[in-house]
Amino acid sequence: MRKLIAFDDETFDKLKQLGRDRMATIQELADEAFADVLRKHGIPLDLKDALRKSARSASPAEAPAKKNATSKPSREAKIMTTDPDPFEEGQRAARKNIPAEGNPYRDGSDEHSLWAAGHEQVAGEAEADEAEGT
């Protein structure tokens, strides 16, 4: 879809220079900027983001951790998890030629959907490459 956006001359000159410096087109800069705005407002960019957001909102609230009087847990410590990412597991399975029926998660669960989406992304790319003869 094509839409027009107007920039003042100074802004456009700076965007052109940034594009040259980064070896990117104005379109690539615009795509990056709009993706950042959507991410900032919590709007999923693609199926993977939508499924992850859905899985997070559907999961039960975690029990509050015991607070240590001397230190606060960092933001990174709250985000990090040792749980496997079902989307990435599905991608790995497709790369190993494991069929979609090999999904290890319970049918209908968020994890099942994420695994299937990851598998389909990689399997779909492989099928497209085969169709093109590459």
GUMIMI-511309 format. One record per atom (N, C-alpha, C): residue number from 1; residue in one letter; chain; atom name; x, y, z. Coordinates in steps of 0.05 Angstrom, whole numbers, plus 5000, padded with zeros to 4 digits. Layout:
N
+-----+----+----+----+------+------+------+
|   i | aa | ch | at |   px |   py |   pz |
+-----+----+----+----+------+------+------+
| NUM |  A |  A | CA |    X |    Y |    Z |
...
+-----+----+----+----+------+------+------+
//
This chain:
134
+-----+----+----+----+------+------+------+
|   i | aa | ch | at |   px |   py |   pz |
+-----+----+----+----+------+------+------+
|   1 |  M |  A |  N | 5017 | 4977 | 5000 |
|   1 |  M |  A | CA | 5000 | 5000 | 5000 |
|   1 |  M |  A |  C | 5018 | 5025 | 5000 |
|   2 |  R |  A |  N | 5011 | 5044 | 4985 |
|   2 |  R |  A | CA | 5028 | 5068 | 4982 |
|   2 |  R |  A |  C | 5013 | 5091 | 4995 |
|   3 |  K |  A |  N | 5026 | 5105 | 5013 |
|   3 |  K |  A | CA | 5015 | 5129 | 5025 |
|   3 |  K |  A |  C | 5037 | 5151 | 5024 |
|   4 |  L |  A |  N | 5028 | 5176 | 5024 |
|   4 |  L |  A | CA | 5047 | 5198 | 5023 |
|   4 |  L |  A |  C | 5050 | 5210 | 5051 |
|   5 |  I |  A |  N | 5074 | 5218 | 5057 |
|   5 |  I |  A | CA | 5080 | 5231 | 5083 |
|   5 |  I |  A |  C | 5097 | 5256 | 5076 |
|   6 |  A |  A |  N | 5090 | 5278 | 5087 |
|   6 |  A |  A | CA | 5105 | 5303 | 5081 |
|   6 |  A |  A |  C | 5125 | 5309 | 5104 |
|   7 |  F |  A |  N | 5149 | 5317 | 5096 |
|   7 |  F |  A | CA | 5170 | 5325 | 5114 |
|   7 |  F |  A |  C | 5179 | 5353 | 5107 |
|   8 |  D |  A |  N | 5187 | 5368 | 5127 |
|   8 |  D |  A | CA | 5199 | 5394 | 5121 |
|   8 |  D |  A |  C | 5227 | 5388 | 5109 |
|   9 |  D |  A |  N | 5238 | 5408 | 5095 |
|   9 |  D |  A | CA | 5263 | 5403 | 5080 |
|   9 |  D |  A |  C | 5286 | 5395 | 5099 |
|  10 |  E |  A |  N | 5288 | 5408 | 5122 |
|  10 |  E |  A | CA | 5310 | 5402 | 5141 |
|  10 |  E |  A |  C | 5308 | 5372 | 5150 |
|  11 |  T |  A |  N | 5284 | 5364 | 5158 |
|  11 |  T |  A | CA | 5280 | 5336 | 5167 |
|  11 |  T |  A |  C | 5287 | 5317 | 5145 |
|  12 |  F |  A |  N | 5277 | 5322 | 5121 |
|  12 |  F |  A | CA | 5282 | 5304 | 5099 |
|  12 |  F |  A |  C | 5312 | 5302 | 5092 |
|  13 |  D |  A |  N | 5326 | 5324 | 5093 |
|  13 |  D |  A | CA | 5355 | 5324 | 5089 |
|  13 |  D |  A |  C | 5369 | 5307 | 5110 |
|  14 |  K |  A |  N | 5360 | 5309 | 5135 |
|  14 |  K |  A | CA | 5373 | 5293 | 5156 |
|  14 |  K |  A |  C | 5366 | 5263 | 5152 |
|  15 |  L |  A |  N | 5342 | 5257 | 5144 |
|  15 |  L |  A | CA | 5335 | 5229 | 5138 |
|  15 |  L |  A |  C | 5351 | 5218 | 5115 |
|  16 |  K |  A |  N | 5355 | 5234 | 5094 |
|  16 |  K |  A | CA | 5371 | 5225 | 5071 |
|  16 |  K |  A |  C | 5400 | 5219 | 5080 |
|  17 |  Q |  A |  N | 5411 | 5237 | 5097 |
|  17 |  Q |  A | CA | 5438 | 5233 | 5106 |
|  17 |  Q |  A |  C | 5440 | 5208 | 5124 |
|  18 |  L |  A |  N | 5421 | 5205 | 5142 |
|  18 |  L |  A | CA | 5421 | 5181 | 5159 |
|  18 |  L |  A |  C | 5419 | 5156 | 5142 |
|  19 |  G |  A |  N | 5402 | 5157 | 5121 |
|  19 |  G |  A | CA | 5400 | 5134 | 5103 |
|  19 |  G |  A |  C | 5427 | 5128 | 5090 |
|  20 |  R |  A |  N | 5441 | 5149 | 5081 |
|  20 |  R |  A | CA | 5467 | 5145 | 5068 |
|  20 |  R |  A |  C | 5487 | 5133 | 5088 |
|  21 |  D |  A |  N | 5487 | 5144 | 5113 |
|  21 |  D |  A | CA | 5505 | 5135 | 5133 |
|  21 |  D |  A |  C | 5501 | 5105 | 5140 |
|  22 |  R |  A |  N | 5476 | 5097 | 5141 |
|  22 |  R |  A | CA | 5469 | 5070 | 5149 |
|  22 |  R |  A |  C | 5465 | 5052 | 5124 |
|  23 |  M |  A |  N | 5469 | 5063 | 5100 |
|  23 |  M |  A | CA | 5464 | 5048 | 5076 |
|  23 |  M |  A |  C | 5436 | 5036 | 5075 |
|  24 |  A |  A |  N | 5417 | 5053 | 5081 |
|  24 |  A |  A | CA | 5388 | 5045 | 5082 |
|  24 |  A |  A |  C | 5372 | 5065 | 5066 |
|  25 |  T |  A |  N | 5349 | 5056 | 5057 |
|  25 |  T |  A | CA | 5331 | 5073 | 5042 |
|  25 |  T |  A |  C | 5313 | 5088 | 5062 |
|  26 |  I |  A |  N | 5300 | 5109 | 5052 |
|  26 |  I |  A | CA | 5281 | 5123 | 5068 |
|  26 |  I |  A |  C | 5259 | 5104 | 5077 |
|  27 |  Q |  A |  N | 5251 | 5086 | 5059 |
|  27 |  Q |  A | CA | 5230 | 5066 | 5066 |
|  27 |  Q |  A |  C | 5239 | 5049 | 5089 |
|  28 |  E |  A |  N | 5264 | 5040 | 5089 |
|  28 |  E |  A | CA | 5274 | 5023 | 5111 |
|  28 |  E |  A |  C | 5274 | 5039 | 5138 |
|  29 |  L |  A |  N | 5282 | 5064 | 5136 |
|  29 |  L |  A | CA | 5281 | 5081 | 5160 |
|  29 |  L |  A |  C | 5253 | 5084 | 5170 |
|  30 |  A |  A |  N | 5234 | 5089 | 5152 |
|  30 |  A |  A | CA | 5206 | 5092 | 5160 |
|  30 |  A |  A |  C | 5195 | 5066 | 5172 |
|  31 |  D |  A |  N | 5201 | 5043 | 5160 |
|  31 |  D |  A | CA | 5192 | 5018 | 5171 |
|  31 |  D |  A |  C | 5202 | 5014 | 5199 |
|  32 |  E |  A |  N | 5228 | 5020 | 5204 |
|  32 |  E |  A | CA | 5239 | 5017 | 5230 |
|  32 |  E |  A |  C | 5226 | 5036 | 5250 |
|  33 |  A |  A |  N | 5221 | 5061 | 5242 |
|  33 |  A |  A | CA | 5209 | 5080 | 5260 |
|  33 |  A |  A |  C | 5180 | 5072 | 5267 |
|  34 |  F |  A |  N | 5165 | 5064 | 5247 |
|  34 |  F |  A | CA | 5137 | 5056 | 5253 |
|  34 |  F |  A |  C | 5136 | 5030 | 5270 |
|  35 |  A |  A |  N | 5154 | 5012 | 5265 |
|  35 |  A |  A | CA | 5155 | 4988 | 5282 |
|  35 |  A |  A |  C | 5161 | 4995 | 5311 |
|  36 |  D |  A |  N | 5179 | 5014 | 5315 |
|  36 |  D |  A | CA | 5185 | 5024 | 5342 |
|  36 |  D |  A |  C | 5161 | 5036 | 5356 |
|  37 |  V |  A |  N | 5146 | 5052 | 5341 |
|  37 |  V |  A | CA | 5122 | 5065 | 5352 |
|  37 |  V |  A |  C | 5101 | 5044 | 5360 |
|  38 |  L |  A |  N | 5097 | 5024 | 5342 |
|  38 |  L |  A | CA | 5077 | 5003 | 5348 |
|  38 |  L |  A |  C | 5086 | 4987 | 5373 |
|  39 |  R |  A |  N | 5112 | 4980 | 5374 |
|  39 |  R |  A | CA | 5122 | 4965 | 5397 |
|  39 |  R |  A |  C | 5119 | 4981 | 5422 |
|  40 |  K |  A |  N | 5124 | 5007 | 5421 |
|  40 |  K |  A | CA | 5122 | 5025 | 5444 |
|  40 |  K |  A |  C | 5093 | 5024 | 5456 |
|  41 |  H |  A |  N | 5074 | 5022 | 5438 |
|  41 |  H |  A | CA | 5046 | 5022 | 5447 |
|  41 |  H |  A |  C | 5034 | 4995 | 5450 |
|  42 |  G |  A |  N | 5051 | 4974 | 5449 |
|  42 |  G |  A | CA | 5042 | 4947 | 5454 |
|  42 |  G |  A |  C | 5026 | 4934 | 5432 |
|  43 |  I |  A |  N | 5030 | 4944 | 5408 |
|  43 |  I |  A | CA | 5015 | 4932 | 5385 |
|  43 |  I |  A |  C | 5033 | 4912 | 5372 |
|  44 |  P |  A |  N | 5024 | 4887 | 5369 |
|  44 |  P |  A | CA | 5041 | 4866 | 5357 |
|  44 |  P |  A |  C | 5047 | 4873 | 5328 |
|  45 |  L |  A |  N | 5072 | 4866 | 5320 |
|  45 |  L |  A | CA | 5080 | 4872 | 5292 |
|  45 |  L |  A |  C | 5074 | 4849 | 5273 |
|  46 |  D |  A |  N | 5074 | 4825 | 5284 |
|  46 |  D |  A | CA | 5069 | 4802 | 5266 |
|  46 |  D |  A |  C | 5057 | 4780 | 5283 |
|  47 |  L |  A |  N | 5053 | 4756 | 5270 |
|  47 |  L |  A | CA | 5040 | 4734 | 5284 |
|  47 |  L |  A |  C | 5056 | 4726 | 5309 |
|  48 |  K |  A |  N | 5082 | 4725 | 5306 |
|  48 |  K |  A | CA | 5099 | 4717 | 5329 |
|  48 |  K |  A |  C | 5094 | 4735 | 5353 |
|  49 |  D |  A |  N | 5095 | 4761 | 5348 |
|  49 |  D |  A | CA | 5090 | 4780 | 5370 |
|  49 |  D |  A |  C | 5062 | 4777 | 5382 |
|  50 |  A |  A |  N | 5042 | 4773 | 5364 |
|  50 |  A |  A | CA | 5014 | 4771 | 5374 |
|  50 |  A |  A |  C | 5011 | 4746 | 5391 |
|  51 |  L |  A |  N | 5023 | 4723 | 5382 |
|  51 |  L |  A | CA | 5021 | 4699 | 5398 |
|  51 |  L |  A |  C | 5036 | 4701 | 5425 |
|  52 |  R |  A |  N | 5059 | 4714 | 5425 |
|  52 |  R |  A | CA | 5073 | 4717 | 5450 |
|  52 |  R |  A |  C | 5057 | 4735 | 5469 |
|  53 |  K |  A |  N | 5046 | 4757 | 5459 |
|  53 |  K |  A | CA | 5030 | 4774 | 5475 |
|  53 |  K |  A |  C | 5006 | 4760 | 5486 |
|  54 |  S |  A |  N | 4993 | 4744 | 5470 |
|  54 |  S |  A | CA | 4970 | 4728 | 5478 |
|  54 |  S |  A |  C | 4978 | 4708 | 5500 |
|  55 |  A |  A |  N | 5000 | 4695 | 5496 |
|  55 |  A |  A | CA | 5009 | 4675 | 5515 |
|  55 |  A |  A |  C | 5016 | 4688 | 5542 |
|  56 |  R |  A |  N | 5028 | 4711 | 5541 |
|  56 |  R |  A | CA | 5034 | 4726 | 5566 |
|  56 |  R |  A |  C | 5009 | 4734 | 5581 |
|  57 |  S |  A |  N | 4990 | 4745 | 5567 |
|  57 |  S |  A | CA | 4966 | 4755 | 5580 |
|  57 |  S |  A |  C | 4948 | 4732 | 5590 |
|  58 |  A |  A |  N | 4950 | 4708 | 5578 |
|  58 |  A |  A | CA | 4934 | 4685 | 5587 |
|  58 |  A |  A |  C | 4946 | 4670 | 5609 |
|  59 |  S |  A |  N | 4973 | 4673 | 5614 |
|  59 |  S |  A | CA | 4986 | 4658 | 5635 |
|  59 |  S |  A |  C | 4978 | 4670 | 5662 |
|  60 |  P |  A |  N | 4977 | 4652 | 5683 |
|  60 |  P |  A | CA | 4969 | 4662 | 5709 |
|  60 |  P |  A |  C | 4991 | 4681 | 5720 |
|  61 |  A |  A |  N | 4982 | 4699 | 5737 |
|  61 |  A |  A | CA | 5001 | 4718 | 5749 |
|  61 |  A |  A |  C | 5020 | 4703 | 5766 |
|  62 |  E |  A |  N | 5046 | 4711 | 5764 |
|  62 |  E |  A | CA | 5066 | 4698 | 5780 |
|  62 |  E |  A |  C | 5064 | 4706 | 5809 |
|  63 |  A |  A |  N | 5070 | 4688 | 5827 |
|  63 |  A |  A | CA | 5069 | 4694 | 5856 |
|  63 |  A |  A |  C | 5091 | 4715 | 5861 |
|  64 |  P |  A |  N | 5085 | 4735 | 5878 |
|  64 |  P |  A | CA | 5105 | 4755 | 5884 |
|  64 |  P |  A |  C | 5129 | 4742 | 5898 |
|  65 |  A |  A |  N | 5153 | 4750 | 5890 |
|  65 |  A |  A | CA | 5178 | 4739 | 5901 |
|  65 |  A |  A |  C | 5182 | 4752 | 5929 |
|  66 |  K |  A |  N | 5196 | 4737 | 5946 |
|  66 |  K |  A | CA | 5203 | 4749 | 5972 |
|  66 |  K |  A |  C | 5223 | 4771 | 5968 |
|  67 |  K |  A |  N | 5218 | 4793 | 5981 |
|  67 |  K |  A | CA | 5236 | 4816 | 5977 |
|  67 |  K |  A |  C | 5259 | 4815 | 5996 |
|  68 |  N |  A |  N | 5282 | 4821 | 5986 |
|  68 |  N |  A | CA | 5306 | 4822 | 6002 |
|  68 |  N |  A |  C | 5309 | 4852 | 6010 |
|  69 |  A |  A |  N | 5312 | 4857 | 6035 |
|  69 |  A |  A | CA | 5313 | 4884 | 6045 |
|  69 |  A |  A |  C | 5337 | 4899 | 6035 |
|  70 |  T |  A |  N | 5358 | 4885 | 6027 |
|  70 |  T |  A | CA | 5382 | 4899 | 6019 |
|  70 |  T |  A |  C | 5383 | 4905 | 5989 |
|  71 |  S |  A |  N | 5369 | 4889 | 5973 |
|  71 |  S |  A | CA | 5371 | 4893 | 5944 |
|  71 |  S |  A |  C | 5345 | 4888 | 5930 |
|  72 |  K |  A |  N | 5342 | 4902 | 5908 |
|  72 |  K |  A | CA | 5318 | 4899 | 5891 |
|  72 |  K |  A |  C | 5326 | 4882 | 5867 |
|  73 |  P |  A |  N | 5309 | 4864 | 5857 |
|  73 |  P |  A | CA | 5316 | 4849 | 5833 |
|  73 |  P |  A |  C | 5316 | 4868 | 5809 |
|  74 |  S |  A |  N | 5336 | 4864 | 5792 |
|  74 |  S |  A | CA | 5337 | 4881 | 5768 |
|  74 |  S |  A |  C | 5314 | 4874 | 5749 |
|  75 |  R |  A |  N | 5309 | 4893 | 5731 |
|  75 |  R |  A | CA | 5288 | 4889 | 5711 |
|  75 |  R |  A |  C | 5295 | 4864 | 5694 |
|  76 |  E |  A |  N | 5321 | 4861 | 5687 |
|  76 |  E |  A | CA | 5329 | 4838 | 5671 |
|  76 |  E |  A |  C | 5324 | 4812 | 5686 |
|  77 |  A |  A |  N | 5328 | 4811 | 5712 |
|  77 |  A |  A | CA | 5324 | 4787 | 5727 |
|  77 |  A |  A |  C | 5294 | 4779 | 5726 |
|  78 |  K |  A |  N | 5276 | 4798 | 5725 |
|  78 |  K |  A | CA | 5248 | 4792 | 5723 |
|  78 |  K |  A |  C | 5241 | 4781 | 5696 |
|  79 |  I |  A |  N | 5254 | 4790 | 5675 |
|  79 |  I |  A | CA | 5247 | 4782 | 5647 |
|  79 |  I |  A |  C | 5260 | 4755 | 5640 |
|  80 |  M |  A |  N | 5284 | 4750 | 5649 |
|  80 |  M |  A | CA | 5298 | 4725 | 5642 |
|  80 |  M |  A |  C | 5283 | 4701 | 5652 |
|  81 |  T |  A |  N | 5282 | 4680 | 5635 |
|  81 |  T |  A | CA | 5269 | 4655 | 5643 |
|  81 |  T |  A |  C | 5284 | 4632 | 5631 |
|  82 |  T |  A |  N | 5282 | 4609 | 5644 |
|  82 |  T |  A | CA | 5296 | 4585 | 5634 |
|  82 |  T |  A |  C | 5276 | 4568 | 5618 |
|  83 |  D |  A |  N | 5251 | 4576 | 5617 |
|  83 |  D |  A | CA | 5231 | 4561 | 5601 |
|  83 |  D |  A |  C | 5238 | 4563 | 5572 |
|  84 |  P |  A |  N | 5235 | 4541 | 5558 |
|  84 |  P |  A | CA | 5241 | 4542 | 5529 |
|  84 |  P |  A |  C | 5220 | 4558 | 5514 |
|  85 |  D |  A |  N | 5228 | 4570 | 5493 |
|  85 |  D |  A | CA | 5209 | 4586 | 5477 |
|  85 |  D |  A |  C | 5196 | 4568 | 5456 |
|  86 |  P |  A |  N | 5170 | 4563 | 5459 |
|  86 |  P |  A | CA | 5157 | 4544 | 5440 |
|  86 |  P |  A |  C | 5160 | 4552 | 5411 |
|  87 |  F |  A |  N | 5159 | 4578 | 5405 |
|  87 |  F |  A | CA | 5162 | 4588 | 5378 |
|  87 |  F |  A |  C | 5189 | 4579 | 5366 |
|  88 |  E |  A |  N | 5211 | 4584 | 5382 |
|  88 |  E |  A | CA | 5237 | 4576 | 5373 |
|  88 |  E |  A |  C | 5240 | 4546 | 5372 |
|  89 |  E |  A |  N | 5227 | 4531 | 5390 |
|  89 |  E |  A | CA | 5228 | 4502 | 5389 |
|  89 |  E |  A |  C | 5215 | 4492 | 5363 |
|  90 |  G |  A |  N | 5193 | 4504 | 5355 |
|  90 |  G |  A | CA | 5179 | 4497 | 5330 |
|  90 |  G |  A |  C | 5197 | 4502 | 5306 |
|  91 |  Q |  A |  N | 5211 | 4525 | 5307 |
|  91 |  Q |  A | CA | 5230 | 4531 | 5285 |
|  91 |  Q |  A |  C | 5252 | 4510 | 5283 |
|  92 |  R |  A |  N | 5263 | 4503 | 5306 |
|  92 |  R |  A | CA | 5285 | 4483 | 5307 |
|  92 |  R |  A |  C | 5274 | 4456 | 5296 |
|  93 |  A |  A |  N | 5250 | 4448 | 5304 |
|  93 |  A |  A | CA | 5239 | 4423 | 5295 |
|  93 |  A |  A |  C | 5235 | 4423 | 5265 |
|  94 |  A |  A |  N | 5226 | 4445 | 5254 |
|  94 |  A |  A | CA | 5223 | 4446 | 5224 |
|  94 |  A |  A |  C | 5250 | 4444 | 5211 |
|  95 |  R |  A |  N | 5270 | 4456 | 5222 |
|  95 |  R |  A | CA | 5297 | 4454 | 5210 |
|  95 |  R |  A |  C | 5308 | 4426 | 5211 |
|  96 |  K |  A |  N | 5299 | 4410 | 5231 |
|  96 |  K |  A | CA | 5308 | 4383 | 5233 |
|  96 |  K |  A |  C | 5289 | 4364 | 5218 |
|  97 |  N |  A |  N | 5270 | 4375 | 5203 |
|  97 |  N |  A | CA | 5251 | 4360 | 5187 |
|  97 |  N |  A |  C | 5232 | 4344 | 5204 |
|  98 |  I |  A |  N | 5226 | 4353 | 5228 |
|  98 |  I |  A | CA | 5206 | 4340 | 5245 |
|  98 |  I |  A |  C | 5179 | 4350 | 5236 |
|  99 |  P |  A |  N | 5160 | 4332 | 5230 |
|  99 |  P |  A | CA | 5134 | 4341 | 5220 |
|  99 |  P |  A |  C | 5118 | 4357 | 5241 |
| 100 |  A |  A |  N | 5099 | 4372 | 5231 |
| 100 |  A |  A | CA | 5083 | 4388 | 5249 |
| 100 |  A |  A |  C | 5068 | 4371 | 5270 |
| 101 |  E |  A |  N | 5062 | 4346 | 5263 |
| 101 |  E |  A | CA | 5048 | 4328 | 5281 |
| 101 |  E |  A |  C | 5066 | 4322 | 5306 |
| 102 |  G |  A |  N | 5091 | 4329 | 5305 |
| 102 |  G |  A | CA | 5109 | 4324 | 5327 |
| 102 |  G |  A |  C | 5108 | 4345 | 5349 |
| 103 |  N |  A |  N | 5088 | 4363 | 5347 |
| 103 |  N |  A | CA | 5085 | 4385 | 5367 |
| 103 |  N |  A |  C | 5081 | 4372 | 5395 |
| 104 |  P |  A |  N | 5099 | 4378 | 5414 |
| 104 |  P |  A | CA | 5099 | 4365 | 5440 |
| 104 |  P |  A |  C | 5079 | 4377 | 5459 |
| 105 |  Y |  A |  N | 5067 | 4399 | 5452 |
| 105 |  Y |  A | CA | 5049 | 4413 | 5471 |
| 105 |  Y |  A |  C | 5020 | 4404 | 5468 |
| 106 |  R |  A |  N | 5004 | 4408 | 5489 |
| 106 |  R |  A | CA | 4976 | 4400 | 5489 |
| 106 |  R |  A |  C | 4961 | 4416 | 5468 |
| 107 |  D |  A |  N | 4946 | 4402 | 5452 |
| 107 |  D |  A | CA | 4930 | 4415 | 5431 |
| 107 |  D |  A |  C | 4911 | 4436 | 5443 |
| 108 |  G |  A |  N | 4911 | 4460 | 5431 |
| 108 |  G |  A | CA | 4894 | 4482 | 5441 |
| 108 |  G |  A |  C | 4908 | 4500 | 5460 |
| 109 |  S |  A |  N | 4932 | 4493 | 5470 |
| 109 |  S |  A | CA | 4946 | 4510 | 5489 |
| 109 |  S |  A |  C | 4961 | 4532 | 5473 |
| 110 |  D |  A |  N | 4968 | 4553 | 5488 |
| 110 |  D |  A | CA | 4983 | 4575 | 5475 |
| 110 |  D |  A |  C | 5010 | 4565 | 5465 |
| 111 |  E |  A |  N | 5023 | 4548 | 5481 |
| 111 |  E |  A | CA | 5049 | 4537 | 5473 |
| 111 |  E |  A |  C | 5046 | 4521 | 5447 |
| 112 |  H |  A |  N | 5024 | 4506 | 5444 |
| 112 |  H |  A | CA | 5020 | 4490 | 5420 |
| 112 |  H |  A |  C | 5018 | 4509 | 5396 |
| 113 |  S |  A |  N | 5003 | 4531 | 5399 |
| 113 |  S |  A | CA | 5000 | 4551 | 5377 |
| 113 |  S |  A |  C | 5027 | 4564 | 5371 |
| 114 |  L |  A |  N | 5042 | 4571 | 5391 |
| 114 |  L |  A | CA | 5068 | 4584 | 5386 |
| 114 |  L |  A |  C | 5087 | 4564 | 5372 |
| 115 |  W |  A |  N | 5088 | 4539 | 5381 |
| 115 |  W |  A | CA | 5105 | 4519 | 5368 |
| 115 |  W |  A |  C | 5097 | 4516 | 5339 |
| 116 |  A |  A |  N | 5071 | 4513 | 5334 |
| 116 |  A |  A | CA | 5061 | 4510 | 5307 |
| 116 |  A |  A |  C | 5068 | 4534 | 5289 |
| 117 |  A |  A |  N | 5066 | 4558 | 5300 |
| 117 |  A |  A | CA | 5072 | 4582 | 5284 |
| 117 |  A |  A |  C | 5102 | 4582 | 5277 |
| 118 |  G |  A |  N | 5119 | 4576 | 5296 |
| 118 |  G |  A | CA | 5148 | 4575 | 5291 |
| 118 |  G |  A |  C | 5154 | 4553 | 5270 |
| 119 |  H |  A |  N | 5142 | 4530 | 5273 |
| 119 |  H |  A | CA | 5146 | 4508 | 5254 |
| 119 |  H |  A |  C | 5137 | 4517 | 5226 |
| 120 |  E |  A |  N | 5114 | 4529 | 5224 |
| 120 |  E |  A | CA | 5103 | 4536 | 5198 |
| 120 |  E |  A |  C | 5119 | 4558 | 5185 |
| 121 |  Q |  A |  N | 5130 | 4576 | 5201 |
| 121 |  Q |  A | CA | 5147 | 4597 | 5189 |
| 121 |  Q |  A |  C | 5171 | 4585 | 5175 |
| 122 |  V |  A |  N | 5185 | 4567 | 5188 |
| 122 |  V |  A | CA | 5209 | 4555 | 5176 |
| 122 |  V |  A |  C | 5201 | 4535 | 5154 |
| 123 |  A |  A |  N | 5181 | 4519 | 5159 |
| 123 |  A |  A | CA | 5173 | 4499 | 5139 |
| 123 |  A |  A |  C | 5162 | 4513 | 5114 |
| 124 |  G |  A |  N | 5148 | 4535 | 5118 |
| 124 |  G |  A | CA | 5137 | 4550 | 5095 |
| 124 |  G |  A |  C | 5159 | 4562 | 5078 |
| 125 |  E |  A |  N | 5180 | 4572 | 5091 |
| 125 |  E |  A | CA | 5203 | 4584 | 5077 |
| 125 |  E |  A |  C | 5217 | 4562 | 5061 |
| 126 |  A |  A |  N | 5220 | 4538 | 5073 |
| 126 |  A |  A | CA | 5234 | 4516 | 5060 |
| 126 |  A |  A |  C | 5217 | 4507 | 5035 |
| 127 |  E |  A |  N | 5191 | 4506 | 5038 |
| 127 |  E |  A | CA | 5174 | 4498 | 5016 |
| 127 |  E |  A |  C | 5175 | 4518 | 4993 |
| 128 |  A |  A |  N | 5176 | 4544 | 5001 |
| 128 |  A |  A | CA | 5178 | 4565 | 4980 |
| 128 |  A |  A |  C | 5204 | 4563 | 4965 |
| 129 |  D |  A |  N | 5226 | 4557 | 4980 |
| 129 |  D |  A | CA | 5252 | 4554 | 4967 |
| 129 |  D |  A |  C | 5252 | 4530 | 4948 |
| 130 |  E |  A |  N | 5240 | 4508 | 4956 |
| 130 |  E |  A | CA | 5238 | 4485 | 4939 |
| 130 |  E |  A |  C | 5222 | 4491 | 4914 |
| 131 |  A |  A |  N | 5200 | 4506 | 4917 |
| 131 |  A |  A | CA | 5184 | 4512 | 4894 |
| 131 |  A |  A |  C | 5199 | 4530 | 4873 |
| 132 |  E |  A |  N | 5217 | 4547 | 4884 |
| 132 |  E |  A | CA | 5233 | 4564 | 4866 |
| 132 |  E |  A |  C | 5256 | 4549 | 4854 |
| 133 |  G |  A |  N | 5262 | 4525 | 4865 |
| 133 |  G |  A | CA | 5284 | 4509 | 4855 |
| 133 |  G |  A |  C | 5311 | 4517 | 4866 |
| 134 |  T |  A |  N | 5311 | 4529 | 4890 |
| 134 |  T |  A | CA | 5336 | 4537 | 4903 |
| 134 |  T |  A |  C | 5344 | 4518 | 4924 |
+-----+----+----+----+------+------+------+
//
